[in-house]
Amino acid sequence: EDGLFVRYNEEKRNYDKSKWNYQFDENGHAKRDMTLQHPRCVINILKEHVSRYTPEMVERITGVK
């Protein structure tokens, strides 16, 4: 929701796994999408997140042409 993929608790120095929102198979293992086609597959979430960074925006942010 807020663009953060992993929640880290600096005070406790650990991750809040309850926020990870995995889908599980019938054996309790996290499901995997080996085709990378599912819209909530991490690579597709990442692609959506970084799509806003056009070359022009990156140049403005970093000063690199």
DSSP file (Angstrom, degrees, kcal/mol; ACC not computed):
  #  RESIDUE AA STRUCTURE BP1 BP2  ACC     N-H-->O    O-->H-N    N-H-->O    O-->H-N    TCO  KAPPA ALPHA  PHI   PSI    X-CA   Y-CA   Z-CA
    1    1 A E              0   0    0      0, 0.0     4,-0.1     0, 0.0     0, 0.0   0.000 360.0 360.0 360.0 -45.6    0.0    0.0    0.0
    2    2 A D        -     0   0    0      2,-0.2     3,-0.1     0, 0.0     0, 0.0   0.265 360.0-100.7-104.8  11.9    2.6    2.5    1.0
    3    3 A G  S    S+     0   0    0      1,-0.3     2,-0.5     2,-0.0    46,-0.0   0.423  84.2 125.0  86.9  -2.7    5.4    1.3   -1.3
    4    4 A L        -     0   0    0      1,-0.1    -1,-0.3     3,-0.0    -2,-0.2  -0.811  38.7-172.4 -93.5 127.0    7.3   -0.5    1.5
    5    5 A F  S    S+     0   0    0     -2,-0.5     2,-0.4     1,-0.2    -1,-0.1   0.784  73.2  27.5 -87.9 -28.8    7.9   -4.2    0.7
    6    6 A V  S    S-     0   0    0      2,-0.0     2,-0.6     9,-0.0    -1,-0.2  -0.998  72.2-138.7-136.8 136.0    9.2   -5.2    4.1
    7    7 A R        -     0   0    0     -2,-0.4     9,-2.0     9,-0.3     2,-0.5  -0.851  20.4-168.9 -97.0 122.2    8.5   -3.7    7.5
    8    8 A Y  E     -A   15   0A   0     -2,-0.6     2,-0.9     7,-0.2     7,-0.2  -0.944  13.5-150.1-112.9 128.8   11.6   -3.4    9.7
    9    9 A N  E  >> -A   14   0A   0      5,-3.4     4,-2.0    -2,-0.5     5,-1.3  -0.849   9.0-169.9 -97.2 104.1   11.3   -2.6   13.4
   10   10 A E  T  45S+     0   0    0     -2,-0.9    -1,-0.2     1,-0.2     5,-0.0   0.853  84.2  55.0 -65.1 -34.2   14.4   -0.7   14.3
   11   11 A E  T  45S+     0   0    0      1,-0.2    -1,-0.2    -3,-0.1    -2,-0.0   0.934 120.3  30.0 -64.3 -46.3   13.7   -0.9   18.0
   12   12 A K  T  45S-     0   0    0      2,-0.2    -1,-0.2     0, 0.0    -2,-0.2   0.612 102.5-134.0 -86.7 -13.9   13.3   -4.7   18.0
   13   13 A R  T  <5 +     0   0    0     -4,-2.0     2,-0.3     1,-0.2    -3,-0.2   0.916  69.0  96.2  57.8  47.7   15.8   -5.1   15.2
   14   14 A N  E   <S-A    9   0A   0     -5,-1.3    -5,-3.4     2,-0.0     2,-0.3  -0.937  74.9 -97.2-152.1 175.6   13.6   -7.6   13.3
   15   15 A Y  E     -A    8   0A   0     -2,-0.3     2,-1.2    -7,-0.2    -7,-0.2  -0.758  26.2-126.7-100.7 144.8   11.0   -7.8   10.5
   16   16 A D    >   -     0   0    0     -9,-2.0     3,-1.7    -2,-0.3    -9,-0.3  -0.739  27.4-177.2 -89.4  91.5    7.2   -7.8   11.1
   17   17 A K  G >  S+     0   0    0     -2,-1.2     3,-1.5     1,-0.3     4,-0.3   0.691  72.6  74.6 -66.1 -19.1    6.4  -11.0    9.1
   18   18 A S  G 3  S+     0   0    0      1,-0.3     3,-0.3     2,-0.1    -1,-0.3   0.698  93.6  54.7 -67.4 -16.5    2.7  -10.5    9.8
   19   19 A K  G <  S+     0   0    0     -3,-1.7    -1,-0.3     1,-0.2    -2,-0.2   0.420  82.3  88.6 -94.0   0.4    2.7   -7.7    7.2
   20   20 A W  S <  S-     0   0    0     -3,-1.5    -1,-0.2    -4,-0.1    -2,-0.1   0.765  73.4-155.0 -75.9 -24.7    4.2   -9.8    4.4
   21   21 A N        +     0   0    0     -3,-0.3    -3,-0.1    -4,-0.3     2,-0.1   0.848  21.7 177.8  56.7  42.2    0.8  -11.0    3.1
   22   22 A Y        -     0   0    0      1,-0.0     2,-0.4     8,-0.0    -1,-0.1  -0.396  27.7-130.6 -68.5 151.5    2.0  -14.2    1.4
   23   23 A Q        -     0   0    0      8,-0.2     8,-3.2    -2,-0.1     2,-0.3  -0.896  28.5-149.0 -97.7 137.5   -0.4  -16.6   -0.2
   24   24 A F  B     -B   30   0B   0     -2,-0.4     6,-0.2     6,-0.3     2,-0.1  -0.810   3.6-133.5-113.1 149.4    0.1  -20.2    1.0
   25   25 A D    >   -     0   0    0      4,-2.9     3,-1.9    -2,-0.3    -1,-0.1  -0.210  46.8 -82.9 -84.5-176.0   -0.4  -23.5   -0.7
   26   26 A E  T 3  S+     0   0    0      1,-0.3    -1,-0.1     2,-0.1    -2,-0.0   0.669 130.2  54.0 -65.8 -16.5   -2.1  -26.5    0.9
   27   27 A N  T 3  S-     0   0    0      2,-0.1    -1,-0.3     3,-0.0     3,-0.1   0.370 119.8-106.1 -97.2   3.4    1.1  -27.5    2.7
   28   28 A G  S <  S+     0   0    0     -3,-1.9     2,-0.3     1,-0.3    -2,-0.1   0.576  77.3 133.2  84.3   9.4    1.6  -24.0    4.3
   29   29 A H        -     0   0    0      1,-0.1    -4,-2.9     3,-0.0    -1,-0.3  -0.679  67.4 -97.3 -91.9 148.0    4.4  -23.0    2.0
   30   30 A A  B     -B   24   0B   0     -2,-0.3    -6,-0.3    -6,-0.2    -1,-0.1  -0.415  45.2-114.4 -61.3 132.8    4.5  -19.6    0.3
   31   31 A K        -     0   0    0     -8,-3.2     2,-0.4    -2,-0.1    -8,-0.2  -0.365  29.4-152.0 -68.4 150.2    3.1  -19.9   -3.2
   32   32 A R        -     0   0    0     -3,-0.1     2,-0.7    -2,-0.0     3,-0.1  -0.968  11.1-152.4-125.4 141.6    5.6  -19.3   -6.1
   33   33 A D    >   +     0   0    0     -2,-0.4     3,-1.2     1,-0.1     5,-0.0  -0.832  14.5 178.3-112.4  91.0    4.8  -18.0   -9.6
   34   34 A M  T 3  S+     0   0    0     -2,-0.7    -1,-0.1     1,-0.3     0, 0.0   0.676  81.6  56.5 -68.0 -16.4    7.6  -19.4  -11.7
   35   35 A T  T 3  S-     0   0    0     -3,-0.1    -1,-0.3     0, 0.0    -2,-0.0   0.631  97.5-139.4 -87.2 -14.8    6.0  -17.7  -14.8
   36   36 A L    <   +     0   0    0     -3,-1.2    -2,-0.1     1,-0.1     5,-0.0   0.767  69.5 116.8  60.4  28.6    6.2  -14.3  -13.2
   37   37 A Q        +     0   0    0      3,-0.0    -1,-0.1     7,-0.0    -3,-0.0   0.684  35.5 103.7 -98.5 -22.3    2.7  -13.6  -14.7
   38   38 A H  S >  S-     0   0    0      1,-0.1     3,-2.0     2,-0.1     6,-0.3  -0.411  73.3-132.3 -65.0 134.0    0.6  -13.1  -11.5
   39   39 A P  T 3  S+     0   0    0      0, 0.0    -1,-0.1     0, 0.0    -2,-0.0   0.759 106.6  49.1 -61.1 -24.1    0.0   -9.4  -10.9
   40   40 A R  T 3  S+     0   0    0      4,-0.1     2,-0.1     5,-0.1    -2,-0.1   0.305  79.1 125.7 -98.7   9.5    1.0   -9.6   -7.3
   41   41 A C  S X> S-     0   0    0     -3,-2.0     4,-2.1     1,-0.1     3,-0.9  -0.463  74.0-117.8 -62.1 139.1    4.2  -11.5   -8.1
   42   42 A V  H 3> S+     0   0    0      1,-0.3     4,-2.6     2,-0.2     5,-0.2   0.828 112.7  55.3 -56.3 -35.5    7.0   -9.5   -6.4
   43   43 A I  H 3> S+     0   0    0      1,-0.2     4,-2.4     2,-0.2    -1,-0.3   0.885 109.4  47.4 -66.5 -35.3    8.7   -8.7   -9.7
   44   44 A N  H <> S+     0   0    0     -3,-0.9     4,-2.0    -6,-0.3    -2,-0.2   0.855 111.2  50.5 -73.2 -34.4    5.5   -7.2  -11.1
   45   45 A I  H  X S+     0   0    0     -4,-2.1     4,-2.3     2,-0.2    -2,-0.2   0.921 112.6  47.6 -64.8 -43.4    5.0   -5.1   -7.9
   46   46 A L  H  X S+     0   0    0     -4,-2.6     4,-2.5    -5,-0.2     5,-0.2   0.916 109.7  52.4 -63.9 -43.8    8.5   -3.9   -8.2
   47   47 A K  H  X S+     0   0    0     -4,-2.4     4,-1.1     1,-0.2    -1,-0.2   0.909 111.2  47.4 -58.6 -42.6    8.1   -3.0  -11.9
   48   48 A E  H  < S+     0   0    0     -4,-2.0     4,-0.4     1,-0.2     3,-0.3   0.913 111.3  51.7 -64.2 -42.2    5.0   -1.0  -11.1
   49   49 A H  H >< S+     0   0    0     -4,-2.3     3,-0.6     1,-0.2    -2,-0.2   0.904 115.4  39.2 -62.9 -43.2    6.7    0.8   -8.3
   50   50 A V  H >< S+     0   0    0     -4,-2.5     3,-1.9     1,-0.2    -1,-0.2   0.566  91.1  89.1 -87.0  -7.7    9.7    1.9  -10.4
   51   51 A S  T 3< S+     0   0    0     -4,-1.1    -1,-0.2    -3,-0.3    -2,-0.1   0.759  78.9  64.9 -62.3 -23.0    7.7    2.7  -13.5
   52   52 A R  T <  S+     0   0    0     -3,-0.6     2,-1.6    -4,-0.4    -1,-0.3   0.687  79.8  90.6 -71.3 -17.5    7.3    6.3  -12.2
   53   53 A Y    <   -     0   0    0     -3,-1.9    -1,-0.2    -4,-0.1    -3,-0.0  -0.587  60.6-179.0 -87.2  84.4   11.0    6.9  -12.5
   54   54 A T     >  -     0   0    0     -2,-1.6     4,-2.6     1,-0.1     5,-0.2  -0.324  44.1-104.3 -71.9 162.3   11.4    8.3  -16.0
   55   55 A P  H  > S+     0   0    0      0, 0.0     4,-2.2     0, 0.0     5,-0.1   0.880 123.7  53.2 -55.9 -36.8   14.9    9.2  -17.2
   56   56 A E  H  > S+     0   0    0      2,-0.2     4,-2.1     1,-0.2     5,-0.1   0.907 109.4  47.0 -65.8 -41.6   14.0   12.9  -16.7
   57   57 A M  H  > S+     0   0    0      2,-0.2     4,-2.6     1,-0.2     5,-0.2   0.916 111.6  50.7 -66.6 -42.2   12.9   12.3  -13.1
   58   58 A V  H  X S+     0   0    0     -4,-2.6     4,-2.9     1,-0.2     6,-0.4   0.900 109.3  51.8 -62.3 -40.2   16.0   10.3  -12.3
   59   59 A E  H  X S+     0   0    0     -4,-2.2     4,-2.6    -5,-0.2    -1,-0.2   0.922 111.0  47.6 -61.6 -44.0   18.1   13.1  -13.8
   60   60 A R  H  < S+     0   0    0     -4,-2.1    -2,-0.2     1,-0.2    -1,-0.2   0.911 116.4  43.7 -62.6 -42.7   16.4   15.7  -11.6
   61   61 A I  H  < S+     0   0    0     -4,-2.6    -2,-0.2     1,-0.2    -1,-0.2   0.915 128.5  25.0 -70.1 -43.9   16.8   13.5   -8.5
   62   62 A T  H  < S-     0   0    0     -4,-2.9    -3,-0.2    -5,-0.2    -2,-0.2   0.700  91.1-130.2 -98.6 -21.9   20.4   12.4   -9.0
   63   63 A G     <  +     0   0    0     -4,-2.6     2,-0.5    -5,-0.4    -4,-0.2   0.535  66.4 129.6  79.8   5.3   21.8   15.2  -11.2
   64   64 A V              0   0    0     -6,-0.4    -1,-0.3    -5,-0.1    -2,-0.2  -0.818 360.0 360.0 -98.1 129.9   23.2   12.5  -13.5
   65   65 A K              0   0    0     -2,-0.5    -1,-0.1    -3,-0.1    -6,-0.1   0.414 360.0 360.0 -96.5 360.0   22.5   12.8  -17.2
